[in-house]
């Protein structure tokens, strides 16, 4: 009887392998079906609201612009012969190769977006020249305002763009965009150092795909298209005013009082805009506390709406509460944590009685890798929050994958199957439903909508992601 038993054991092993193989395919098929259902449902939510083609939305947006050089960040560091630093140090600006290595080592492992001014012209030229030797280097239109403008135009809006741009930059703008600002010959250049999830630099491994940006701008920090933009604003008759690109002022070597003077000029423009016209301020990677405090005085009180990511939300909240900033935060925050931070920021910014010309915050949009969250005051000017949240979510995939058509074979969901609406004990849990992926509910004076992101697994470009997402979210809400 021993021989038959010996023959039976290999048969059992073969059957186990075949069963495991079959189950793996069943799981894969179920996952693919789930992603397809989520996509179909998000598209349906996005398409519930259409633009009035008889009168397209008119959006005025400033400021600045640049040419982006997009490269693999690790490849650029290697080409420039900048070795991995064993020290991980946060620097407000970059002056030496050592500081660049320390700063890149600080942000690369968690996969946190960062943008730094390089005060050393020789170092910046070295990096630009090294990037041009890389075979996969490419150019793209850059800067918050032009990138948002192109997205808004692609979604059917007519746009007034405040920025001083070169002929190269203007050539890739949509015909629906009117530029307010004198042309320039020497465009500011930004080096976009991209890296995917799992990228390695020495002993460091990135937890998620992102980018580290360096620049040495001369035009953008001065917001030198402001006066031309202001002169055309009233005649343009916008439905919405969008302000962005102010992070270019961060750590820039202004003369004494120069930055404050430019921000006061911007404040005067915001003060003069009819309050029936919504005003959105797009946050960015700010590290200089003095500039953040200036924004809290000159810009944020004149904004109805704020847009930011999972790093910028706790950064702003920390400054308001404790007078300091949080440069690095969790790159994969839980839904409950983000919602609690949004509530707190919303209440803090609305707690003070607005002075003459100031506005009351009525909209917050936070975009993370895993989900989109929008908080809108009941009865405010902002419409179609559910559809706008879905559109923002879909745009995240479209931009990062570099395709208007979403391929679920190149996507994944990383949001939990259910989430708590707060970290407080006993808080409501909301289950994730593939057929109705956008969850909306009301609390006190506001409504919240939250949508999962079909996270792109074959990254084409992360830079400009927040700008495209925020712009798309705004289109359906005015």
C-alpha positions as CSV (number, residue, x, y, z in Angstrom):
1,X,0.0,0.0,0.0
2,X,3.0,2.4,0.4
3,X,3.5,2.9,-3.3
4,X,-0.1,4.3,-4.0
5,X,0.3,6.7,-1.0
6,X,3.5,8.0,-2.5
7,X,1.8,8.6,-5.8
8,X,-1.1,10.3,-4.1
9,X,1.1,12.9,-2.4
10,X,2.4,14.6,-5.6
11,X,-1.2,14.6,-6.9
12,X,-2.4,16.5,-3.8
13,X,0.5,19.0,-4.2
14,X,-0.4,19.5,-7.9
15,X,-4.1,20.1,-7.0
16,X,-3.1,22.6,-4.3
17,X,-1.0,24.5,-6.8
18,X,-3.8,24.5,-9.4
19,X,-6.3,25.7,-6.7
20,X,-4.0,28.5,-5.6
21,X,-3.5,29.5,-9.2
22,X,-7.3,29.5,-9.9
23,X,-8.0,31.5,-6.7
24,X,-5.4,34.1,-7.6
25,X,-7.1,34.6,-11.0
26,X,-10.5,34.8,-9.3
27,X,-9.2,37.5,-6.9
28,X,-7.6,39.4,-9.8
29,X,-10.8,39.2,-11.8
30,X,-12.9,40.4,-8.8
31,X,-10.5,43.3,-8.2
32,X,-10.6,44.3,-11.9
33,X,-14.4,44.2,-11.8
34,X,-14.4,46.3,-8.6
35,X,-12.2,49.0,-10.2
36,X,-14.3,49.0,-13.4
37,X,-17.4,49.6,-11.2
38,X,-15.8,52.4,-9.3
39,X,-14.7,54.1,-12.6
40,X,-18.1,53.8,-14.1
41,X,-19.7,55.2,-11.0
42,X,-17.3,58.1,-10.8
43,X,-17.8,59.0,-14.4
44,X,-21.6,58.9,-13.9
45,X,-21.2,61.3,-11.0
46,X,-18.9,63.6,-13.0
47,X,-21.3,63.7,-15.9
48,X,-24.4,64.6,-13.8
49,X,-23.5,68.3,-14.2
50,X,-22.6,69.9,-17.6
51,X,-21.2,73.3,-18.5
52,X,-23.4,75.9,-20.1
53,X,-21.8,76.0,-23.6
54,X,-23.8,79.2,-24.3
55,X,-21.8,81.0,-21.6
56,X,-18.7,79.2,-20.6
57,X,-17.4,79.9,-17.1
58,X,-15.0,82.9,-17.0
59,X,-12.0,82.4,-14.7
60,X,-9.2,84.8,-14.0
61,X,-6.0,83.3,-12.6
62,X,-2.6,84.5,-11.5
63,X,0.4,84.4,-11.1
64,X,3.6,83.5,-12.9
65,X,4.8,80.7,-15.1
66,X,7.9,78.7,-16.0
67,X,9.3,76.0,-18.2
68,X,9.5,72.7,-16.3
69,X,12.4,70.3,-17.0
70,X,11.1,66.9,-15.9
71,X,13.6,64.2,-15.1
72,X,14.1,61.2,-12.9
73,X,15.3,62.6,-9.6
74,X,17.7,59.8,-8.8
75,X,19.2,59.8,-12.3
76,X,19.8,63.6,-12.1
77,X,21.5,63.3,-8.7
78,X,23.8,60.6,-10.1
79,X,24.5,62.5,-13.3
80,X,25.4,65.6,-11.3
81,X,27.7,63.4,-9.1
82,X,25.8,64.3,-5.9
83,X,26.1,61.3,-3.5
84,X,23.4,60.3,-1.1
85,X,23.7,62.0,2.3
86,X,23.7,60.0,5.5
87,X,22.1,63.1,7.1
88,X,18.5,64.0,6.5
89,X,18.1,67.8,7.0
90,X,15.4,70.2,6.2
91,X,16.7,73.4,4.6
92,X,14.5,76.4,3.8
93,X,16.6,77.1,0.7
94,X,19.6,75.4,-1.1
95,X,23.0,76.9,-1.3
96,X,25.4,74.0,-1.6
97,X,25.5,70.4,-3.0
98,X,25.6,69.1,0.5
99,X,22.4,70.9,1.4
100,X,20.7,69.6,-1.7
101,X,21.7,66.0,-0.8
102,X,20.5,66.4,2.8
103,X,17.2,68.0,1.7
104,X,16.5,65.4,-1.0
105,X,17.3,62.7,1.6
106,X,14.8,64.3,4.0
107,X,11.8,64.3,1.6
108,X,12.6,61.3,-0.7
109,X,12.0,58.4,1.7
110,X,8.4,59.4,2.8
111,X,7.6,60.5,-0.8
112,X,6.7,64.0,0.3
113,X,6.3,66.8,-2.3
114,X,8.8,69.7,-1.8
115,X,9.9,72.8,-3.6
116,X,13.1,74.7,-2.8
117,X,14.8,77.9,-4.0
118,X,18.4,77.5,-5.0
119,X,20.4,80.6,-4.2
120,X,23.6,79.4,-5.8
121,X,23.4,80.2,-9.6
122,X,26.4,78.0,-10.4
123,X,24.8,75.0,-8.7
124,X,21.5,75.5,-10.4
125,X,23.2,75.8,-13.8
126,X,25.1,72.6,-13.1
127,X,21.8,70.8,-12.3
128,X,20.1,72.2,-15.5
129,X,23.1,71.1,-17.7
130,X,23.1,67.7,-16.1
131,X,19.4,67.3,-16.8
132,X,20.0,68.0,-20.4
133,X,22.3,65.0,-20.7
134,X,19.7,62.6,-19.5
135,X,18.0,60.7,-22.3
136,X,14.5,60.8,-20.8
137,X,14.5,64.5,-20.0
138,X,11.5,66.4,-21.3
139,X,10.1,70.0,-21.2
140,X,6.6,71.0,-20.1
141,X,4.7,74.2,-19.3
142,X,5.0,74.9,-15.6
143,X,3.8,77.2,-12.8
144,X,0.6,76.9,-10.8
145,X,-1.3,79.5,-12.8
146,X,-0.5,78.4,-16.4
147,X,-1.1,74.7,-15.5
148,X,-4.4,75.5,-13.9
149,X,-5.3,77.8,-16.8
150,X,-4.7,75.0,-19.3
151,X,-6.8,72.6,-17.3
152,X,-9.6,75.1,-16.9
153,X,-9.5,75.8,-20.7
154,X,-9.6,72.1,-21.4
155,X,-12.7,71.8,-19.3
156,X,-14.4,74.5,-21.4
157,X,-13.7,77.7,-19.5
158,X,-12.5,81.1,-20.8
159,X,-9.4,82.2,-18.9
160,X,-7.5,85.4,-18.1
161,X,-4.0,84.4,-17.1
162,X,-1.7,86.8,-15.1
163,X,1.9,85.9,-15.9
164,X,5.0,87.0,-17.8
165,X,5.7,84.2,-20.2
166,X,8.1,83.5,-23.0
167,X,7.0,82.7,-26.6
168,X,7.7,79.0,-25.9
169,X,5.3,79.0,-22.9
170,X,2.6,81.0,-24.7
171,X,2.8,78.5,-27.7
172,X,1.5,75.6,-25.5
173,X,-1.4,77.6,-24.0
174,X,-5.0,77.0,-25.1
175,X,-6.6,79.4,-27.5
176,X,-9.2,80.0,-24.7
177,X,-6.5,81.8,-22.6
178,X,-5.8,85.5,-22.7
179,X,-2.4,86.4,-21.2
180,X,-2.2,89.6,-19.1
181,X,1.5,90.4,-18.7
182,X,4.4,91.6,-20.9
183,X,6.3,88.8,-22.7
184,X,9.8,87.8,-21.6
185,X,12.8,86.2,-23.4
186,X,14.3,84.4,-20.4
187,X,11.7,82.1,-18.9
188,X,12.2,80.9,-15.3
189,X,13.1,77.2,-15.2
190,X,12.0,74.7,-12.7
191,X,13.7,71.3,-12.3
192,X,11.1,68.7,-11.5
193,X,12.9,65.7,-10.0
194,X,10.3,62.9,-10.2
195,X,10.6,59.4,-8.6
196,X,8.2,56.4,-8.5
197,X,7.1,54.4,-5.5
198,X,10.0,52.1,-4.4
199,X,12.7,54.2,-6.1
200,X,16.2,53.8,-4.5
201,X,18.8,56.4,-3.8
202,X,21.7,54.9,-1.9
203,X,20.1,53.3,1.2
204,X,16.9,55.4,0.9
205,X,13.7,53.9,-0.6
206,X,10.6,56.1,-1.5
207,X,7.3,55.1,0.1
208,X,5.3,56.8,-2.7
209,X,5.7,58.5,-6.0
210,X,6.3,62.2,-5.9
211,X,8.7,65.0,-6.9
212,X,11.3,67.3,-5.5
213,X,11.4,70.7,-7.2
214,X,14.3,73.2,-7.4
215,X,14.2,76.6,-9.0
216,X,16.1,79.9,-9.1
217,X,13.4,82.2,-10.3
218,X,13.8,85.9,-10.9
219,X,10.3,86.9,-12.4
220,X,7.9,84.8,-10.4
221,X,8.8,86.0,-6.9
222,X,8.0,89.6,-7.8
223,X,4.5,88.6,-9.2
224,X,5.4,91.2,-11.8
225,X,2.3,90.6,-13.9
226,X,0.0,91.9,-11.1
227,X,-0.5,95.4,-12.5
228,X,-1.3,94.2,-16.0
229,X,-3.6,91.5,-14.6
230,X,-5.5,94.0,-12.4
231,X,-6.0,96.4,-15.3
232,X,-7.8,93.8,-17.4
233,X,-9.7,92.1,-14.5
234,X,-12.8,94.2,-14.4
235,X,-13.4,94.2,-18.2
236,X,-13.0,90.4,-18.2
237,X,-15.9,90.0,-15.8
238,X,-14.8,86.7,-14.2
239,X,-17.1,84.3,-12.4
240,X,-14.1,83.2,-10.3
241,X,-10.7,84.6,-9.3
242,X,-7.9,82.1,-8.5
243,X,-4.6,83.0,-6.9
244,X,-1.6,80.7,-6.9
245,X,2.2,80.6,-7.3
246,X,3.0,82.7,-4.2
247,X,5.4,79.9,-3.0
248,X,7.9,81.5,-5.4
249,X,8.3,84.2,-2.8
250,X,9.5,81.6,-0.2
251,X,13.1,82.2,0.8
252,X,13.8,84.6,-2.1
253,X,16.4,87.3,-1.3
254,X,14.1,90.3,-1.4
255,X,15.3,93.8,-0.4
256,X,13.9,95.0,2.9
257,X,10.2,95.6,2.6
258,X,10.0,94.5,-1.0
259,X,8.0,91.3,-0.5
260,X,5.5,93.0,1.9
261,X,5.0,95.8,-0.7
262,X,4.1,93.3,-3.4
263,X,1.7,91.4,-1.1
264,X,0.1,94.7,-0.1
265,X,-0.4,95.4,-3.8
266,X,-2.0,92.0,-4.2
267,X,-4.2,92.6,-1.2
268,X,-5.4,95.9,-2.7
269,X,-6.5,94.0,-5.8
270,X,-8.3,91.4,-3.8
271,X,-10.0,94.1,-1.8
272,X,-11.3,95.8,-5.0
273,X,-12.9,92.6,-6.4
274,X,-16.7,92.4,-6.1
275,X,-17.5,89.8,-3.4
276,X,-20.1,88.2,-5.6
277,X,-17.1,86.9,-7.5
278,X,-15.6,83.9,-5.7
279,X,-11.9,83.9,-4.8
280,X,-9.9,80.7,-4.5
281,X,-6.3,80.5,-3.1
282,X,-4.2,77.5,-4.1
283,X,-1.7,76.6,-1.4
284,X,1.7,75.1,-2.0
285,X,4.9,74.0,-0.3
286,X,5.7,76.9,2.0
287,X,8.5,76.6,4.5
288,X,9.2,80.2,5.5
289,X,7.2,81.2,8.6
290,X,7.3,84.9,7.9
291,X,5.8,84.4,4.4
292,X,3.1,82.1,5.8
293,X,2.2,84.8,8.4
294,X,2.1,87.4,5.6
295,X,-0.3,85.1,3.6
296,X,-2.5,84.9,6.7
297,X,-2.7,88.7,6.7
298,X,-2.7,89.7,3.1
299,X,-4.3,86.8,1.1
300,X,-6.2,84.1,3.0
301,X,-8.7,86.6,4.7
302,X,-9.7,87.7,1.1
303,X,-10.3,84.1,-0.1
304,X,-13.7,82.2,0.0
305,X,-12.0,78.9,-1.0
306,X,-8.7,77.2,-0.2
307,X,-7.1,74.2,-2.0
308,X,-4.2,72.2,-0.5
309,X,-2.7,68.7,-0.1
310,X,-2.1,66.4,2.8
311,X,1.2,68.2,3.6
312,X,-0.1,71.8,3.3
313,X,-3.2,71.3,5.5
314,X,-1.3,70.4,8.8
315,X,1.3,73.0,7.9
316,X,-1.2,75.8,7.8
317,X,-3.1,74.5,10.8
318,X,0.0,74.3,12.9
319,X,1.0,77.9,12.0
320,X,-2.4,79.2,13.0
321,X,-2.5,77.2,16.3
322,X,1.0,77.4,17.5
323,X,2.9,79.9,15.4
324,X,5.2,77.4,13.7
325,X,5.0,75.2,10.7
326,X,5.1,71.4,10.1
327,X,7.3,70.7,7.1
328,X,6.8,67.0,6.9
329,X,3.5,65.1,7.5
330,X,2.1,61.6,7.0
331,X,2.1,60.9,3.2
332,X,-0.7,58.4,3.7
333,X,-3.1,60.1,6.1
334,X,-6.3,58.4,7.3
335,X,-9.6,59.9,6.2
336,X,-10.6,60.7,9.8
337,X,-7.4,62.6,10.4
338,X,-7.8,64.8,7.3
339,X,-11.5,65.5,8.1
340,X,-10.7,66.5,11.7
341,X,-8.0,68.8,10.5
342,X,-10.3,70.3,7.8
343,X,-13.0,71.0,10.5
344,X,-10.5,72.6,12.8
345,X,-9.1,74.8,10.0
346,X,-12.6,75.7,8.8
347,X,-13.7,76.8,12.3
348,X,-10.4,78.7,13.1
349,X,-10.5,80.7,9.9
350,X,-14.2,81.5,10.3
351,X,-14.0,82.4,14.0
352,X,-12.9,86.0,13.5
353,X,-15.3,88.7,12.3
354,X,-14.2,89.8,8.8
355,X,-12.9,93.3,8.4
356,X,-14.0,95.5,5.5
357,X,-13.3,93.8,2.2
358,X,-12.5,90.5,3.8
359,X,-14.4,87.3,3.1
360,X,-15.7,84.3,5.1
361,X,-14.2,80.9,4.1
362,X,-16.9,78.8,2.6
363,X,-14.9,76.0,0.8
364,X,-12.0,73.7,1.5
365,X,-10.6,71.2,-0.9
366,X,-7.9,68.8,0.2
367,X,-6.4,66.4,-2.3
368,X,-4.4,63.3,-1.2
369,X,-3.0,60.4,-3.0
370,X,-5.9,58.1,-1.9
371,X,-8.9,60.4,-1.8
372,X,-10.4,63.8,-2.5
373,X,-12.3,65.7,0.3
374,X,-14.4,68.8,-0.1
375,X,-16.1,70.9,2.6
376,X,-18.6,73.5,1.5
377,X,-20.8,75.8,3.6
378,X,-24.5,75.2,3.2
379,X,-26.2,77.9,1.1
380,X,-22.9,79.3,-0.2
381,X,-22.1,80.1,-3.9
382,X,-20.4,76.7,-4.4
383,X,-22.6,74.2,-6.3
384,X,-22.5,70.5,-7.3
385,X,-20.1,69.4,-4.6
386,X,-20.6,65.7,-5.2
387,X,-19.9,65.9,-9.0
388,X,-17.0,68.3,-8.4
389,X,-15.4,65.8,-5.9
390,X,-15.8,63.0,-8.5
391,X,-14.2,65.1,-11.2
392,X,-11.3,66.0,-9.0
393,X,-10.7,62.3,-8.3
394,X,-10.8,61.3,-12.0
395,X,-8.5,64.2,-12.9
396,X,-5.9,62.9,-10.4
397,X,-5.6,59.7,-12.5
398,X,-5.9,61.4,-15.8
399,X,-3.0,63.8,-15.1
400,X,-0.6,61.4,-13.3
401,X,-1.1,58.6,-16.0
402,X,-1.0,61.2,-18.8
403,X,-4.2,60.1,-20.5
404,X,-7.7,61.5,-20.7
405,X,-8.9,57.9,-20.9
406,X,-8.7,56.0,-17.5
407,X,-7.4,52.5,-17.8
408,X,-8.3,50.5,-14.6
409,X,-5.5,48.0,-15.4
410,X,-3.1,50.8,-14.5
411,X,-4.9,51.8,-11.3
412,X,-5.4,50.7,-7.8
413,X,-7.5,51.8,-4.8
414,X,-5.6,52.4,-1.5
415,X,-8.5,54.0,0.5
416,X,-10.0,51.7,3.2
417,X,-13.2,49.7,2.6
418,X,-14.8,52.0,5.3
419,X,-13.8,55.1,7.1
420,X,-14.7,57.0,10.3
421,X,-15.8,60.6,9.8
422,X,-13.7,61.6,12.9
423,X,-11.1,60.2,15.2
424,X,-13.5,60.8,18.1
425,X,-14.6,57.6,19.8
426,X,-18.0,56.4,18.6
427,X,-17.8,58.4,15.3
428,X,-19.9,57.2,12.4
429,X,-18.3,54.8,10.0
430,X,-19.2,55.1,6.3
431,X,-18.7,51.9,4.1
432,X,-17.1,52.2,0.7
433,X,-19.6,51.3,-2.1
434,X,-18.3,50.6,-5.5
435,X,-21.6,51.6,-7.1
436,X,-21.7,54.9,-5.2
437,X,-18.1,55.8,-4.4
438,X,-18.7,59.5,-3.6
439,X,-19.9,59.8,0.0
440,X,-21.6,63.0,1.0
441,X,-23.1,64.1,4.3
442,X,-24.1,67.2,6.3
443,X,-22.7,68.5,9.5
444,X,-23.7,71.7,11.3
445,X,-23.2,74.5,8.8
446,X,-21.4,72.6,6.0
447,X,-21.5,69.6,3.7
448,X,-18.6,67.2,3.1
449,X,-18.1,65.0,0.1
450,X,-15.3,62.4,-0.2
451,X,-14.3,60.3,-3.2
452,X,-11.6,57.6,-3.7
453,X,-8.8,58.1,-6.2
454,X,-8.1,55.4,-8.8
455,X,-4.3,55.8,-8.1
456,X,-2.2,55.6,-11.2
457,X,0.3,52.7,-11.1
458,X,2.2,53.7,-14.2
459,X,3.2,57.2,-13.4
460,X,3.8,59.7,-16.3
461,X,4.0,62.8,-14.2
462,X,3.2,63.9,-10.6
463,X,4.2,67.6,-11.0
464,X,1.2,69.8,-11.6
465,X,-1.1,67.1,-10.1
466,X,-2.6,69.4,-7.4
467,X,-3.1,72.2,-9.9
468,X,-5.0,70.0,-12.3
469,X,-7.0,68.5,-9.6
470,X,-8.0,71.8,-7.9
471,X,-8.8,73.4,-11.2
472,X,-11.1,70.5,-12.3
473,X,-12.8,70.6,-8.9
474,X,-13.6,74.3,-9.2
475,X,-15.1,74.1,-12.8
476,X,-18.3,72.5,-11.7
477,X,-18.8,74.6,-8.6
478,X,-19.2,78.1,-10.0
